[in-house]
Amino acid sequence: MQEQEEQLFERATNLCREKQFQEAKPLLEQLVGMAPANLEARFNLAKVYFRLEEFQQSISTFDELINLE
């Protein structure tokens, strides 16, 4: 993971720990766009969508994750 990706991941993770899912969502979306093979970021994004009750997005992201593995 590159430094910028690590910083985004850390910020998003901290926001998730604080249950600030709406704020974490764009960071994780950006990170997945930058590093599509980052499974941990994609997994966290799927969980954020779920927490925000964006269930279709969550399912789609989990499906993408399964297909990447």
N, C-alpha and C positions, 0 to 999 in steps of 0.2 A: 504494500500500500504506500502510495506517495504521501508526502507530508501534508499537502492540502486535503487529501482524502482522509488521512488520520485525524486531522483537526475537525473536519466536518463530522466524521463518525463520533468522535468524542463529544462534541457539542450536542449532537442529536441524542446520543446515549444519555447524557446528563439531563437533557430536557425530558426524555422518557421516564427516567427515574423520578423526576419531579412531577410526573403525570401531565406535562405540558405537551400533549400529543399534537395539537394544532400547530405549535411552533416547531416541533420536530419534523413534521411531515415534509415541508419544502426542502429541508436539509437532506433528508433521506432520499427524496426524489432526485435532488441534484446529485447526490453521491452515486445512486444507482445509474444515473445517466452518464456519469463520468467513468464509473467502473462497473459495468454490467455483470461482470463475473464475481463481484463481491457478494457472496452468499449471505453473509451475516447482515450486511446492510439491507439486502432485499428481504430477508426474514424479518428484520425489525420494521421495515416499511409495511409489510403485510400485517404485522401486529398493530401498528399505528392505525392503519385503515380500519382494522377490526374495532379498536378502541373508539374510533370516531364514528362507528356504525356505518362505515362505507363498505358494506359487506361484499358487494360485487367486485370492487377494487381489491379487497383483501383476498378473495378467492382467486382472482386472476393472478395476483402477485404470488400466491402460494403455488398455483399451477406452474407459473414460469420458473419458480424455484425448483420444483420437482423435475421439470424438464432439463434444467441446467446440470443437475447432479448426475 
